[in-house]
Amino acid sequence: MSSFDSILSFIEGVKSVIDVSGAIQGTISDAISSGIRHAFSSIKKQVEHALVRIAVMLLGVFFMIWGGAQFIDNFMPYRGLGFIIIGALCGIGALVFLKGDSAA
């Protein structure tokens, strides 16, 4: 056996290792993608329901704030002053909430 034949044998061995590692990589990649797809499909319905609940809750809060602003606006001498007062209170509340969140 010449040295050229041994080099060719070595190259063929490296090629077969690369082919096997590529096949393993493809199998692992397929397993990970199917696992992610299965996990997403199993939690998709719960996430959708949670988002609908949050949207309905935020809509209710919006209407409560709107109603409060209109109620206060009926007693103010200038139109829109109730909305300014409620907006300022909501802005202050948001600042307090964000300041408390950043301290953590």
C-alpha positions in Angstrom: 0.0 0.0 0.0 1.5 3.3 -1.0 1.3 6.5 0.9 -1.1 7.9 -1.7 -3.5 5.0 -1.0 -3.3 5.7 2.7 -4.1 9.4 2.2 -7.1 8.4 0.1 -8.3 6.1 2.8 -7.9 8.8 5.4 -9.9 11.3 3.2 -12.6 8.7 2.7 -12.8 8.1 6.5 -13.1 11.9 7.1 -15.8 12.1 4.5 -17.8 9.4 6.1 -17.5 11.0 9.5 -18.7 14.4 8.0 -21.6 12.6 6.3 -22.6 11.0 9.6 -22.3 14.2 11.5 -24.4 16.0 8.9 -27.1 13.3 9.2 -27.1 13.6 13.0 -27.3 17.4 12.8 -30.3 17.1 10.5 -32.0 14.7 12.8 -31.4 16.9 15.9 -32.6 19.9 13.9 -35.8 18.2 12.9 -36.4 17.0 16.5 -35.9 20.5 17.9 -38.2 22.1 15.3 -40.9 19.5 15.8 -40.7 19.9 19.6 -41.0 23.7 19.3 -44.0 23.3 16.9 -45.7 20.8 19.3 -45.1 23.0 22.3 -46.4 26.1 20.6 -49.5 24.3 19.4 -50.2 23.0 22.9 -50.1 26.5 24.5 -51.5 28.5 21.6 -55.1 28.2 22.8 -54.3 29.3 26.4 -52.3 32.2 25.2 -55.1 33.4 22.9 -57.6 33.2 25.8 -55.3 35.1 28.1 -54.8 37.8 25.4 -58.6 38.1 25.0 -59.1 38.4 28.8 -56.4 41.1 29.0 -57.9 43.0 26.1 -61.4 42.9 27.6 -60.0 44.0 31.0 -58.1 46.9 29.4 -61.2 47.9 27.5 -63.2 48.0 30.7 -60.6 50.1 32.5 -60.6 52.5 29.5 -64.4 52.9 29.7 -64.2 53.4 33.5 -61.7 56.1 33.0 -63.7 57.7 30.2 -66.9 57.6 32.3 -65.1 59.1 35.3 -63.7 61.9 33.1 -67.1 62.7 31.7 -68.6 62.6 35.2 -66.1 65.1 36.5 -66.4 67.1 33.3 -70.1 67.7 34.0 -69.2 69.6 37.2 -66.4 71.7 35.8 -66.9 75.2 34.5 -64.9 74.4 31.3 -65.6 71.5 28.9 -62.7 69.0 28.9 -61.3 69.9 32.3 -62.5 66.6 33.7 -60.5 64.8 31.0 -57.4 66.8 31.8 -57.8 66.0 35.5 -58.2 62.3 34.9 -55.4 62.3 32.3 -53.1 63.9 34.8 -54.0 61.4 37.5 -53.4 58.5 35.1 -50.1 60.0 34.1 -49.0 60.4 37.7 -50.1 56.8 38.4 -48.1 55.6 35.4 -45.0 57.4 36.6 -45.3 56.0 40.1 -45.9 52.5 38.7 -42.8 52.8 36.4 -40.6 54.3 39.1 -41.6 51.4 41.4 -40.9 48.9 38.6 -37.4 50.3 37.9 -36.3 50.2 41.5 -36.7 46.4 41.6 
